[in-house]
Amino acid sequence: MDENRRYIRIEWPVVIKYKATEEFRFEDNSVGKNISEGGARFIVYENFSKGTKLDIQLEVPFDPTPISTKGETVWINRIGVEDSGIFEVGVVFKGTAQNDQKRLKKYIENEIKERNKT
């Protein structure tokens, strides 16, 4: 299957803090499985619906200031057995401030360069 992604997606264990924006139902931390300038895939422990809007903070390595963005779930899948309570979610970033967008792009590009050195 061909992928038509706009951004390069990399496996990168960045800490992701998220909370629902429309109604306070949940707030949690996760470690991203992969990330791009336009979105992320990570594990959650609550089954929320496609289209759920989130406030997100990405804690990137060696930077005390998190990258803030808004996100929206585009898919969610249960992991493991039917009653496991563990889900993998795909989120598209929306409304990222220009400065934070540039920082995220820089971190991803630097990570790709570092990986290509080996």
Biopython code that builds the backbone (N, CA, C, O; Angstrom):
import numpy as np
from Bio.PDB.StructureBuilder import StructureBuilder

atoms = [
    (1, "MET", "N", (0.837, -1.172, 0.000)),
    (1, "MET", "CA", (0.000, 0.000, 0.000)),
    (1, "MET", "C", (0.892, 1.248, 0.000)),
    (1, "MET", "O", (1.810, 1.354, 0.813)),
    (2, "ASP", "N", (0.628, 2.168, -0.887)),
    (2, "ASP", "CA", (1.376, 3.418, -0.964)),
    (2, "ASP", "C", (0.870, 4.383, 0.099)),
    (2, "ASP", "O", (-0.327, 4.448, 0.379)),
    (3, "GLU", "N", (1.799, 5.130, 0.685)),
    (3, "GLU", "CA", (1.431, 6.142, 1.657)),
    (3, "GLU", "C", (1.642, 7.506, 1.024)),
    (3, "GLU", "O", (2.664, 7.753, 0.384)),
    (4, "ASN", "N", (0.693, 8.366, 1.203)),
    (4, "ASN", "CA", (0.771, 9.720, 0.661)),
    (4, "ASN", "C", (0.866, 10.725, 1.803)),
    (4, "ASN", "O", (0.052, 11.643, 1.898)),
    (5, "ARG", "N", (1.838, 10.555, 2.646)),
    (5, "ARG", "CA", (2.002, 11.450, 3.787)),
    (5, "ARG", "C", (2.659, 12.752, 3.334)),
    (5, "ARG", "O", (3.536, 12.765, 2.471)),
    (6, "ARG", "N", (2.209, 13.833, 3.941)),
    (6, "ARG", "CA", (2.761, 15.147, 3.638)),
    (6, "ARG", "C", (4.099, 15.358, 4.343)),
    (6, "ARG", "O", (4.976, 16.050, 3.826)),
    (7, "TYR", "N", (4.251, 14.756, 5.532)),
    (7, "TYR", "CA", (5.452, 14.934, 6.348)),
    (7, "TYR", "C", (6.129, 13.593, 6.592)),
    (7, "TYR", "O", (5.486, 12.544, 6.607)),
    (8, "ILE", "N", (7.434, 13.653, 6.782)),
    (8, "ILE", "CA", (8.188, 12.462, 7.135)),
    (8, "ILE", "C", (7.846, 12.101, 8.570)),
    (8, "ILE", "O", (7.865, 12.955, 9.457)),
    (9, "ARG", "N", (7.538, 10.845, 8.789)),
    (9, "ARG", "CA", (7.182, 10.347, 10.112)),
    (9, "ARG", "C", (8.341, 9.509, 10.623)),
    (9, "ARG", "O", (8.851, 8.647, 9.907)),
    (10, "ILE", "N", (8.762, 9.756, 11.861)),
    (10, "ILE", "CA", (9.877, 9.002, 12.425)),
    (10, "ILE", "C", (9.466, 8.337, 13.741)),
    (10, "ILE", "O", (8.610, 8.840, 14.468)),
    (11, "GLU", "N", (10.094, 7.201, 14.025)),
    (11, "GLU", "CA", (9.932, 6.561, 15.329)),
    (11, "GLU", "C", (10.722, 7.415, 16.307)),
    (11, "GLU", "O", (11.936, 7.560, 16.163)),
    (12, "TRP", "N", (10.048, 7.982, 17.300)),
    (12, "TRP", "CA", (10.704, 8.896, 18.213)),
    (12, "TRP", "C", (9.943, 8.896, 19.529)),
    (12, "TRP", "O", (8.784, 9.309, 19.566)),
    (13, "PRO", "N", (10.558, 8.448, 20.595)),
    (13, "PRO", "CA", (9.835, 8.310, 21.867)),
    (13, "PRO", "C", (9.693, 9.621, 22.638)),
    (13, "PRO", "O", (10.206, 9.743, 23.751)),
    (14, "VAL", "N", (9.014, 10.582, 22.066)),
    (14, "VAL", "CA", (8.797, 11.875, 22.709)),
    (14, "VAL", "C", (7.622, 11.746, 23.689)),
    (14, "VAL", "O", (6.640, 11.063, 23.398)),
    (15, "VAL", "N", (7.729, 12.407, 24.856)),
    (15, "VAL", "CA", (6.644, 12.400, 25.831)),
    (15, "VAL", "C", (5.538, 13.334, 25.340)),
    (15, "VAL", "O", (5.792, 14.476, 24.957)),
    (16, "ILE", "N", (4.309, 12.821, 25.361)),
    (16, "ILE", "CA", (3.150, 13.580, 24.898)),
    (16, "ILE", "C", (2.174, 13.735, 26.064)),
    (16, "ILE", "O", (1.725, 12.743, 26.639)),
    (17, "LYS", "N", (1.851, 14.968, 26.406)),
    (17, "LYS", "CA", (0.822, 15.251, 27.402)),
    (17, "LYS", "C", (-0.408, 15.706, 26.634)),
    (17, "LYS", "O", (-0.313, 16.540, 25.733)),
    (18, "TYR", "N", (-1.548, 15.164, 26.988)),
    (18, "TYR", "CA", (-2.758, 15.524, 26.253)),
    (18, "TYR", "C", (-3.949, 15.605, 27.199)),
    (18, "TYR", "O", (-3.977, 14.966, 28.251)),
    (19, "LYS", "N", (-4.937, 16.410, 26.795)),
    (19, "LYS", "CA", (-6.214, 16.446, 27.501)),
    (19, "LYS", "C", (-7.304, 16.841, 26.519)),
    (19, "LYS", "O", (-7.070, 17.595, 25.574)),
    (20, "ALA", "N", (-8.481, 16.324, 26.756)),
    (20, "ALA", "CA", (-9.635, 16.649, 25.920)),
    (20, "ALA", "C", (-10.011, 18.105, 26.129)),
    (20, "ALA", "O", (-9.955, 18.602, 27.253)),
    (21, "THR", "N", (-10.394, 18.796, 25.060)),
    (21, "THR", "CA", (-10.709, 20.220, 25.172)),
    (21, "THR", "C", (-12.204, 20.511, 25.248)),
    (21, "THR", "O", (-12.605, 21.518, 25.832)),
    (22, "GLU", "N", (-13.024, 19.657, 24.674)),
    (22, "GLU", "CA", (-14.444, 19.979, 24.586)),
    (22, "GLU", "C", (-15.191, 19.749, 25.891)),
    (22, "GLU", "O", (-16.123, 20.484, 26.219)),
    (23, "GLU", "N", (-14.788, 18.750, 26.616)),
    (23, "GLU", "CA", (-15.395, 18.473, 27.911)),
    (23, "GLU", "C", (-14.329, 17.725, 28.683)),
    (23, "GLU", "O", (-13.697, 16.813, 28.147)),
    (24, "PHE", "N", (-14.126, 18.091, 29.905)),
    (24, "PHE", "CA", (-13.032, 17.476, 30.652)),
    (24, "PHE", "C", (-13.392, 16.030, 30.965)),
    (24, "PHE", "O", (-14.095, 15.745, 31.935)),
    (25, "ARG", "N", (-12.906, 15.137, 30.142)),
    (25, "ARG", "CA", (-13.133, 13.713, 30.358)),
    (25, "ARG", "C", (-11.857, 13.025, 30.768)),
    (25, "ARG", "O", (-11.891, 12.094, 31.573)),
    (26, "PHE", "N", (-10.741, 13.455, 30.240)),
    (26, "PHE", "CA", (-9.487, 12.770, 30.530)),
    (26, "PHE", "C", (-8.302, 13.680, 30.285)),
    (26, "PHE", "O", (-8.373, 14.657, 29.540)),
    (27, "GLU", "N", (-7.221, 13.324, 30.933)),
    (27, "GLU", "CA", (-5.938, 14.010, 30.784)),
    (27, "GLU", "C", (-4.885, 12.981, 31.155)),
    (27, "GLU", "O", (-5.036, 12.278, 32.154)),
    (28, "ASP", "N", (-3.821, 12.881, 30.369)),
    (28, "ASP", "CA", (-2.831, 11.854, 30.633)),
    (28, "ASP", "C", (-1.529, 12.179, 29.916)),
    (28, "ASP", "O", (-1.443, 13.142, 29.154)),
    (29, "ASN", "N", (-0.519, 11.358, 30.176)),
    (29, "ASN", "CA", (0.768, 11.413, 29.492)),
    (29, "ASN", "C", (0.950, 10.114, 28.732)),
    (29, "ASN", "O", (0.409, 9.076, 29.112)),
    (30, "SER", "N", (1.714, 10.181, 27.660)),
    (30, "SER", "CA", (2.024, 8.996, 26.876)),
    (30, "SER", "C", (3.397, 9.186, 26.253)),
    (30, "SER", "O", (3.962, 10.279, 26.285)),
    (31, "VAL", "N", (3.919, 8.122, 25.692)),
    (31, "VAL", "CA", (5.160, 8.215, 24.929)),
    (31, "VAL", "C", (4.791, 7.942, 23.476)),
    (31, "VAL", "O", (4.181, 6.922, 23.158)),
    (32, "GLY", "N", (5.169, 8.868, 22.603)),
    (32, "GLY", "CA", (4.840, 8.730, 21.194)),
    (32, "GLY", "C", (5.530, 7.534, 20.570)),
    (32, "GLY", "O", (6.684, 7.238, 20.879)),
    (33, "LYS", "N", (4.811, 6.845, 19.683)),
    (33, "LYS", "CA", (5.417, 5.746, 18.936)),
    (33, "LYS", "C", (6.089, 6.290, 17.682)),
    (33, "LYS", "O", (7.176, 5.857, 17.300)),
    (34, "ASN", "N", (5.419, 7.244, 17.054)),
    (34, "ASN", "CA", (6.050, 7.975, 15.957)),
    (34, "ASN", "C", (5.429, 9.353, 15.864)),
    (34, "ASN", "O", (4.354, 9.616, 16.403)),
    (35, "ILE", "N", (6.143, 10.228, 15.162)),
    (35, "ILE", "CA", (5.729, 11.620, 15.119)),
    (35, "ILE", "C", (6.178, 12.242, 13.802)),
    (35, "ILE", "O", (7.151, 11.799, 13.192)),
    (36, "SER", "N", (5.461, 13.265, 13.378)),
    (36, "SER", "CA", (5.846, 14.057, 12.212)),
    (36, "SER", "C", (5.490, 15.506, 12.524)),
    (36, "SER", "O", (4.979, 15.812, 13.601)),
    (37, "GLU", "N", (5.761, 16.375, 11.589)),
    (37, "GLU", "CA", (5.363, 17.772, 11.770)),
    (37, "GLU", "C", (3.850, 17.914, 11.813)),
    (37, "GLU", "O", (3.325, 18.891, 12.347)),
    (38, "GLY", "N", (3.155, 16.942, 11.254)),
    (38, "GLY", "CA", (1.711, 17.058, 11.139)),
    (38, "GLY", "C", (0.892, 16.191, 12.072)),
    (38, "GLY", "O", (-0.334, 16.297, 12.087)),
    (39, "GLY", "N", (1.546, 15.322, 12.863)),
    (39, "GLY", "CA", (0.759, 14.472, 13.741)),
    (39, "GLY", "C", (1.605, 13.460, 14.486)),
    (39, "GLY", "O", (2.831, 13.443, 14.375)),
    (40, "ALA", "N", (0.922, 12.613, 15.251)),
    (40, "ALA", "CA", (1.622, 11.618, 16.062)),
    (40, "ALA", "C", (0.753, 10.384, 16.251)),
    (40, "ALA", "O", (-0.467, 10.422, 16.088)),
    (41, "ARG", "N", (1.419, 9.293, 16.599)),
    (41, "ARG", "CA", (0.751, 8.043, 16.974)),
    (41, "ARG", "C", (1.262, 7.693, 18.360)),
    (41, "ARG", "O", (2.469, 7.672, 18.598)),
    (42, "PHE", "N", (0.324, 7.413, 19.288)),
    (42, "PHE", "CA", (0.730, 7.092, 20.651)),
    (42, "PHE", "C", (-0.314, 6.215, 21.336)),
    (42, "PHE", "O", (-1.422, 6.022, 20.836)),
    (43, "ILE", "N", (0.078, 5.690, 22.498)),
    (43, "ILE", "CA", (-0.771, 4.801, 23.285)),
    (43, "ILE", "C", (-1.593, 5.626, 24.270)),
    (43, "ILE", "O", (-1.084, 6.568, 24.876)),
    (44, "VAL", "N", (-2.874, 5.266, 24.427)),
    (44, "VAL", "CA", (-3.746, 5.892, 25.416)),
    (44, "VAL", "C", (-4.460, 4.793, 26.201)),
    (44, "VAL", "O", (-4.497, 3.639, 25.777)),
    (45, "TYR", "N", (-5.018, 5.160, 27.335)),
    (45, "TYR", "CA", (-5.695, 4.191, 28.199)),
    (45, "TYR", "C", (-7.157, 4.544, 28.400)),
    (45, "TYR", "O", (-7.771, 4.202, 29.411)),
    (46, "GLU", "N", (-7.688, 5.230, 27.420)),
    (46, "GLU", "CA", (-9.104, 5.589, 27.422)),
    (46, "GLU", "C", (-9.586, 5.503, 25.979)),
    (46, "GLU", "O", (-8.912, 5.972, 25.062)),
    (47, "ASN", "N", (-10.743, 4.909, 25.787)),
    (47, "ASN", "CA", (-11.297, 4.781, 24.437)),
    (47, "ASN", "C", (-12.115, 6.018, 24.116)),
    (47, "ASN", "O", (-13.281, 6.120, 24.497)),
    (48, "PHE", "N", (-11.500, 6.954, 23.414)),
    (48, "PHE", "CA", (-12.261, 8.123, 23.003)),
    (48, "PHE", "C", (-12.484, 8.080, 21.496)),
    (48, "PHE", "O", (-11.817, 7.334, 20.779)),
    (49, "SER", "N", (-13.411, 8.870, 21.036)),
    (49, "SER", "CA", (-13.881, 8.737, 19.660)),
    (49, "SER", "C", (-13.035, 9.508, 18.654)),
    (49, "SER", "O", (-12.317, 10.448, 18.995)),
    (50, "LYS", "N", (-13.148, 9.077, 17.417)),
    (50, "LYS", "CA", (-12.540, 9.791, 16.302)),
    (50, "LYS", "C", (-13.115, 11.205, 16.297)),
    (50, "LYS", "O", (-14.316, 11.400, 16.485)),
    (51, "GLY", "N", (-12.242, 12.186, 16.079)),
    (51, "GLY", "CA", (-12.685, 13.575, 16.066)),
    (51, "GLY", "C", (-12.553, 14.278, 17.407)),
    (51, "GLY", "O", (-12.843, 15.470, 17.508)),
    (52, "THR", "N", (-12.117, 13.555, 18.446)),
    (52, "THR", "CA", (-11.918, 14.184, 19.753)),
    (52, "THR", "C", (-10.815, 15.230, 19.634)),
    (52, "THR", "O", (-9.740, 14.960, 19.098)),
    (53, "LYS", "N", (-11.093, 16.410, 20.136)),
    (53, "LYS", "CA", (-10.113, 17.500, 20.083)),
    (53, "LYS", "C", (-9.281, 17.490, 21.366)),
    (53, "LYS", "O", (-9.801, 17.303, 22.467)),
    (54, "LEU", "N", (-7.969, 17.697, 21.190)),
    (54, "LEU", "CA", (-7.024, 17.608, 22.296)),
    (54, "LEU", "C", (-6.118, 18.828, 22.361)),
    (54, "LEU", "O", (-5.762, 19.410, 21.336)),
    (55, "ASP", "N", (-5.750, 19.206, 23.583)),
    (55, "ASP", "CA", (-4.628, 20.109, 23.807)),
    (55, "ASP", "C", (-3.425, 19.208, 24.038)),
    (55, "ASP", "O", (-3.493, 18.272, 24.835)),
    (56, "ILE", "N", (-2.315, 19.485, 23.341)),
    (56, "ILE", "CA", (-1.155, 18.601, 23.367)),
    (56, "ILE", "C", (0.105, 19.398, 23.673)),
    (56, "ILE", "O", (0.293, 20.518, 23.197)),
    (57, "GLN", "N", (0.960, 18.783, 24.483)),
    (57, "GLN", "CA", (2.302, 19.315, 24.708)),
    (57, "GLN", "C", (3.295, 18.196, 24.434)),
    (57, "GLN", "O", (3.177, 17.096, 24.974)),
    (58, "LEU", "N", (4.270, 18.491, 23.593)),
    (58, "LEU", "CA", (5.323, 17.541, 23.257)),
    (58, "LEU", "C", (6.575, 17.929, 24.022)),
    (58, "LEU", "O", (7.082, 19.041, 23.875)),
    (59, "GLU", "N", (7.068, 17.020, 24.830)),
    (59, "GLU", "CA", (8.288, 17.275, 25.587)),
    (59, "GLU", "C", (9.452, 16.674, 24.819)),
    (59, "GLU", "O", (9.693, 15.468, 24.874)),
    (60, "VAL", "N", (10.164, 17.522, 24.110)),
    (60, "VAL", "CA", (11.267, 17.057, 23.273)),
    (60, "VAL", "C", (12.547, 16.974, 24.086)),
    (60, "VAL", "O", (12.733, 17.746, 25.026)),
    (61, "PRO", "N", (13.429, 16.051, 23.739)),
    (61, "PRO", "CA", (14.665, 15.877, 24.501)),
    (61, "PRO", "C", (15.529, 17.143, 24.526)),
    (61, "PRO", "O", (15.623, 17.866, 23.534)),
    (62, "PHE", "N", (16.142, 17.387, 25.654)),
    (62, "PHE", "CA", (17.113, 18.472, 25.840)),
    (62, "PHE", "C", (16.527, 19.867, 25.655)),
    (62, "PHE", "O", (17.260, 20.805, 25.343)),
    (63, "ASP", "N", (15.216, 20.019, 25.844)),
    (63, "ASP", "CA", (14.582, 21.329, 25.744)),
    (63, "ASP", "C", (13.569, 21.443, 26.877)),
    (63, "ASP", "O", (12.626, 20.655, 26.933)),
    (64, "PRO", "N", (13.742, 22.405, 27.779)),
    (64, "PRO", "CA", (12.825, 22.519, 28.907)),
    (64, "PRO", "C", (11.443, 23.075, 28.536)),
    (64, "PRO", "O", (10.505, 22.983, 29.327)),
    (65, "THR", "N", (11.321, 23.649, 27.340)),
    (65, "THR", "CA", (10.052, 24.237, 26.921)),
    (65, "THR", "C", (9.316, 23.288, 25.980)),
    (65, "THR", "O", (9.805, 23.008, 24.885)),
    (66, "PRO", "N", (8.140, 22.786, 26.389)),
    (66, "PRO", "CA", (7.406, 21.875, 25.506)),
    (66, "PRO", "C", (6.852, 22.596, 24.277)),
    (66, "PRO", "O", (6.667, 23.813, 24.278)),
    (67, "ILE", "N", (6.598, 21.827, 23.250)),
    (67, "ILE", "CA", (5.936, 22.328, 22.042)),
    (67, "ILE", "C", (4.442, 22.146, 22.260)),
    (67, "ILE", "O", (3.978, 21.040, 22.538)),
    (68, "SER", "N", (3.694, 23.227, 22.133)),
    (68, "SER", "CA", (2.246, 23.175, 22.338)),
    (68, "SER", "C", (1.529, 23.177, 21.003)),
    (68, "SER", "O", (1.919, 23.870, 20.064)),
    (69, "THR", "N", (0.475, 22.387, 20.942)),
    (69, "THR", "CA", (-0.340, 22.337, 19.738)),
    (69, "THR", "C", (-1.737, 21.853, 20.101)),
    (69, "THR", "O", (-1.985, 21.416, 21.225)),
    (70, "LYS", "N", (-2.611, 21.934, 19.169)),
    (70, "LYS", "CA", (-3.936, 21.336, 19.283)),
    (70, "LYS", "C", (-3.939, 20.122, 18.363)),
    (70, "LYS", "O", (-3.182, 20.072, 17.393)),
    (71, "GLY", "N", (-4.774, 19.159, 18.659)),
    (71, "GLY", "CA", (-4.834, 17.972, 17.832)),
    (71, "GLY", "C", (-6.247, 17.438, 17.733)),
    (71, "GLY", "O", (-7.138, 17.825, 18.489)),
    (72, "GLU", "N", (-6.428, 16.543, 16.783)),
    (72, "GLU", "CA", (-7.718, 15.882, 16.609)),
    (72, "GLU", "C", (-7.463, 14.429, 16.246)),
    (72, "GLU", "O", (-6.652, 14.135, 15.367)),
    (73, "THR", "N", (-8.157, 13.522, 16.922)),
    (73, "THR", "CA", (-7.961, 12.104, 16.633)),
    (73, "THR", "C", (-8.546, 11.775, 15.263)),
    (73, "THR", "O", (-9.658, 12.184, 14.929)),
    (74, "VAL", "N", (-7.773, 11.030, 14.481)),
    (74, "VAL", "CA", (-8.251, 10.602, 13.167)),
    (74, "VAL", "C", (-8.525, 9.102, 13.142)),
    (74, "VAL", "O", (-9.240, 8.612, 12.269)),
    (75, "TRP", "N", (-7.959, 8.380, 14.094)),
    (75, "TRP", "CA", (-8.271, 6.957, 14.260)),
    (75, "TRP", "C", (-7.872, 6.504, 15.655)),
    (75, "TRP", "O", (-7.015, 7.109, 16.298)),
    (76, "ILE", "N", (-8.508, 5.425, 16.114)),
    (76, "ILE", "CA", (-8.162, 4.806, 17.387)),
    (76, "ILE", "C", (-8.415, 3.314, 17.272)),
    (76, "ILE", "O", (-9.461, 2.896, 16.774)),
    (77, "ASN", "N", (-7.456, 2.501, 17.732)),
    (77, "ASN", "CA", (-7.568, 1.040, 17.662)),
    (77, "ASN", "C", (-7.221, 0.432, 19.011)),
    (77, "ASN", "O", (-6.275, 0.859, 19.673)),
    (78, "ARG", "N", (-7.994, -0.565, 19.409)),
    (78, "ARG", "CA", (-7.700, -1.299, 20.644)),
    (78, "ARG", "C", (-6.463, -2.156, 20.413)),
    (78, "ARG", "O", (-6.272, -2.717, 19.334)),
    (79, "ILE", "N", (-5.623, -2.249, 21.448)),
    (79, "ILE", "CA", (-4.440, -3.098, 21.392)),
    (79, "ILE", "C", (-4.675, -4.276, 22.324)),
    (79, "ILE", "O", (-5.103, -4.094, 23.464)),
    (80, "GLY", "N", (-4.401, -5.461, 21.852)),
    (80, "GLY", "CA", (-4.537, -6.648, 22.695)),
    (80, "GLY", "C", (-5.960, -7.162, 22.757)),
    (80, "GLY", "O", (-6.741, -6.977, 21.824)),
    (81, "VAL", "N", (-6.293, -7.810, 23.866)),
    (81, "VAL", "CA", (-7.598, -8.437, 24.035)),
    (81, "VAL", "C", (-8.706, -7.406, 24.134)),
    (81, "VAL", "O", (-8.460, -6.225, 24.379)),
    (82, "GLU", "N", (-9.918, -7.867, 23.940)),
    (82, "GLU", "CA", (-11.073, -6.979, 23.838)),
    (82, "GLU", "C", (-11.259, -6.048, 25.031)),
    (82, "GLU", "O", (-11.681, -4.907, 24.844)),
    (83, "ASP", "N", (-10.965, -6.486, 26.230)),
    (83, "ASP", "CA", (-11.179, -5.638, 27.402)),
    (83, "ASP", "C", (-9.869, -5.101, 27.982)),
    (83, "ASP", "O", (-9.793, -4.821, 29.179)),
    (84, "SER", "N", (-8.840, -4.956, 27.147)),
    (84, "SER", "CA", (-7.528, -4.547, 27.632)),
    (84, "SER", "C", (-7.497, -3.103, 28.137)),
    (84, "SER", "O", (-6.739, -2.807, 29.060)),
    (85, "GLY", "N", (-8.277, -2.214, 27.576)),
    (85, "GLY", "CA", (-8.247, -0.817, 27.979)),
    (85, "GLY", "C", (-7.038, -0.057, 27.466)),
    (85, "GLY", "O", (-6.747, 1.045, 27.932)),
    (86, "ILE", "N", (-6.326, -0.647, 26.498)),
    (86, "ILE", "CA", (-5.162, 0.004, 25.898)),
    (86, "ILE", "C", (-5.475, 0.246, 24.425)),
    (86, "ILE", "O", (-5.944, -0.648, 23.721)),
    (87, "PHE", "N", (-5.208, 1.464, 23.974)),
    (87, "PHE", "CA", (-5.539, 1.854, 22.606)),
    (87, "PHE", "C", (-4.364, 2.588, 21.978)),
    (87, "PHE", "O", (-3.569, 3.230, 22.664)),
    (88, "GLU", "N", (-4.275, 2.478, 20.672)),
    (88, "GLU", "CA", (-3.309, 3.254, 19.910)),
    (88, "GLU", "C", (-4.125, 4.288, 19.152)),
    (88, "GLU", "O", (-5.164, 3.965, 18.576)),
    (89, "VAL", "N", (-3.657, 5.525, 19.151)),
    (89, "VAL", "CA", (-4.411, 6.616, 18.543)),
    (89, "VAL", "C", (-3.536, 7.368, 17.550)),
    (89, "VAL", "O", (-2.335, 7.538, 17.763)),
    (90, "GLY", "N", (-4.151, 7.811, 16.474)),
    (90, "GLY", "CA", (-3.500, 8.679, 15.503)),
    (90, "GLY", "C", (-4.112, 10.061, 15.614)),
    (90, "GLY", "O", (-5.331, 10.222, 15.564)),
    (91, "VAL", "N", (-3.246, 11.062, 15.767)),
    (91, "VAL", "CA", (-3.705, 12.440, 15.954)),
    (91, "VAL", "C", (-3.062, 13.330, 14.909)),
    (91, "VAL", "O", (-1.862, 13.233, 14.652)),
    (92, "VAL", "N", (-3.857, 14.190, 14.313)),
    (92, "VAL", "CA", (-3.336, 15.202, 13.403)),
    (92, "VAL", "C", (-3.233, 16.501, 14.190)),
    (92, "VAL", "O", (-4.148, 16.869, 14.927)),
    (93, "PHE", "N", (-2.107, 17.190, 14.023)),
    (93, "PHE", "CA", (-1.913, 18.470, 14.707)),
    (93, "PHE", "C", (-2.654, 19.564, 13.945)),
    (93, "PHE", "O", (-2.628, 19.615, 12.715)),
    (94, "LYS", "N", (-3.313, 20.437, 14.704)),
    (94, "LYS", "CA", (-4.039, 21.566, 14.117)),
    (94, "LYS", "C", (-3.809, 22.786, 14.993)),
    (94, "LYS", "O", (-3.931, 22.706, 16.216)),
    (95, "GLY", "N", (-3.486, 23.886, 14.393)),
    (95, "GLY", "CA", (-3.340, 25.116, 15.160)),
    (95, "GLY", "C", (-2.035, 25.230, 15.920)),
    (95, "GLY", "O", (-2.006, 25.799, 17.012)),
    (96, "THR", "N", (-0.959, 24.705, 15.368)),
    (96, "THR", "CA", (0.348, 24.833, 15.995)),
    (96, "THR", "C", (0.892, 26.229, 15.692)),
    (96, "THR", "O", (0.905, 26.662, 14.540)),
    (97, "ALA", "N", (1.335, 26.918, 16.725)),
    (97, "ALA", "CA", (1.930, 28.245, 16.530)),
    (97, "ALA", "C", (3.147, 28.125, 15.621)),
    (97, "ALA", "O", (3.838, 27.106, 15.640)),
    (98, "GLN", "N", (3.410, 29.147, 14.832)),
    (98, "GLN", "CA", (4.490, 29.115, 13.848)),
    (98, "GLN", "C", (5.841, 28.799, 14.496)),
    (98, "GLN", "O", (6.616, 28.013, 13.951)),
    (99, "ASN", "N", (6.125, 29.397, 15.640)),
    (99, "ASN", "CA", (7.384, 29.157, 16.331)),
    (99, "ASN", "C", (7.501, 27.682, 16.760)),
    (99, "ASN", "O", (8.550, 27.061, 16.591)),
    (100, "ASP", "N", (6.421, 27.139, 17.312)),
    (100, "ASP", "CA", (6.438, 25.737, 17.731)),
    (100, "ASP", "C", (6.535, 24.803, 16.526)),
    (100, "ASP", "O", (7.186, 23.760, 16.602)),
    (101, "GLN", "N", (5.901, 25.164, 15.428)),
    (101, "GLN", "CA", (5.993, 24.357, 14.204)),
    (101, "GLN", "C", (7.441, 24.306, 13.710)),
    (101, "GLN", "O", (7.934, 23.249, 13.315)),
    (102, "LYS", "N", (8.106, 25.445, 13.736)),
    (102, "LYS", "CA", (9.517, 25.495, 13.320)),
    (102, "LYS", "C", (10.393, 24.665, 14.241)),
    (102, "LYS", "O", (11.284, 23.952, 13.779)),
    (103, "ARG", "N", (10.141, 24.752, 15.553)),
    (103, "ARG", "CA", (10.914, 23.962, 16.512)),
    (103, "ARG", "C", (10.728, 22.472, 16.277)),
    (103, "ARG", "O", (11.699, 21.716, 16.288)),
    (104, "LEU", "N", (9.488, 22.044, 16.066)),
    (104, "LEU", "CA", (9.220, 20.625, 15.822)),
    (104, "LEU", "C", (9.919, 20.150, 14.555)),
    (104, "LEU", "O", (10.517, 19.074, 14.538)),
    (105, "LYS", "N", (9.845, 20.946, 13.504)),
    (105, "LYS", "CA", (10.514, 20.598, 12.250)),
    (105, "LYS", "C", (12.019, 20.460, 12.466)),
    (105, "LYS", "O", (12.642, 19.521, 11.970)),
    (106, "LYS", "N", (12.593, 21.400, 13.208)),
    (106, "LYS", "CA", (14.029, 21.374, 13.476)),
    (106, "LYS", "C", (14.419, 20.108, 14.240)),
    (106, "LYS", "O", (15.399, 19.452, 13.887)),
    (107, "TYR", "N", (13.660, 19.759, 15.283)),
    (107, "TYR", "CA", (13.966, 18.576, 16.072)),
    (107, "TYR", "C", (13.886, 17.310, 15.229)),
    (107, "TYR", "O", (14.739, 16.430, 15.346)),
    (108, "ILE", "N", (12.881, 17.215, 14.393)),
    (108, "ILE", "CA", (12.731, 16.027, 13.543)),
    (108, "ILE", "C", (13.868, 15.959, 12.533)),
    (108, "ILE", "O", (14.456, 14.896, 12.336)),
    (109, "GLU", "N", (14.187, 17.081, 11.890)),
    (109, "GLU", "CA", (15.292, 17.091, 10.925)),
    (109, "GLU", "C", (16.616, 16.723, 11.586)),
    (109, "GLU", "O", (17.403, 15.966, 11.017)),
    (110, "ASN", "N", (16.871, 17.257, 12.793)),
    (110, "ASN", "CA", (18.098, 16.924, 13.508)),
    (110, "ASN", "C", (18.147, 15.447, 13.885)),
    (110, "ASN", "O", (19.202, 14.819, 13.805)),
    (111, "GLU", "N", (17.012, 14.895, 14.294)),
    (111, "GLU", "CA", (16.964, 13.476, 14.640)),
    (111, "GLU", "C", (17.260, 12.608, 13.414)),
    (111, "GLU", "O", (17.973, 11.610, 13.517)),
    (112, "ILE", "N", (16.722, 12.981, 12.272)),
    (112, "ILE", "CA", (16.972, 12.232, 11.035)),
    (112, "ILE", "C", (18.453, 12.304, 10.677)),
    (112, "ILE", "O", (19.045, 11.297, 10.286)),
    (113, "LYS", "N", (19.059, 13.490, 10.807)),
    (113, "LYS", "CA", (20.494, 13.633, 10.518)),
    (113, "LYS", "C", (21.331, 12.757, 11.442)),
    (113, "LYS", "O", (22.258, 12.086, 10.988)),
    (114, "GLU", "N", (21.010, 12.759, 12.737)),
    (114, "GLU", "CA", (21.746, 11.947, 13.697)),
    (114, "GLU", "C", (21.650, 10.467, 13.359)),
    (114, "GLU", "O", (22.640, 9.741, 13.453)),
    (115, "ARG", "N", (20.476, 10.022, 12.972)),
    (115, "ARG", "CA", (20.282, 8.610, 12.631)),
    (115, "ARG", "C", (21.030, 8.223, 11.362)),
    (115, "ARG", "O", (21.472, 7.083, 11.223)),
    (116, "ASN", "N", (21.173, 9.163, 10.440)),
    (116, "ASN", "CA", (21.856, 8.885, 9.183)),
    (116, "ASN", "C", (23.381, 8.844, 9.345)),
    (116, "ASN", "O", (24.091, 8.364, 8.461)),
    (117, "LYS", "N", (23.873, 9.348, 10.474)),
    (117, "LYS", "CA", (25.328, 9.317, 10.713)),
    (117, "LYS", "C", (25.820, 7.913, 11.008)),
    (117, "LYS", "O", (26.989, 7.608, 10.772)),
    (118, "THR", "N", (24.961, 7.064, 11.512)),
    (118, "THR", "CA", (25.391, 5.721, 11.903)),
    (118, "THR", "C", (25.354, 4.750, 10.763)),
    (118, "THR", "O", (25.688, 3.579, 10.939)),
]
sb = StructureBuilder()
sb.init_structure("model")
sb.init_model(0)
sb.init_chain("A")
sb.init_seg("    ")
for serial, (resi, resn, name, xyz) in enumerate(atoms, 1):
    if name == "N":
        sb.init_residue(resn, " ", resi, " ")
    sb.init_atom(name, np.array(xyz, "f"), 0.0, 1.0, " ", f" {name:<3s}", serial, name[0])
structure = sb.get_structure()
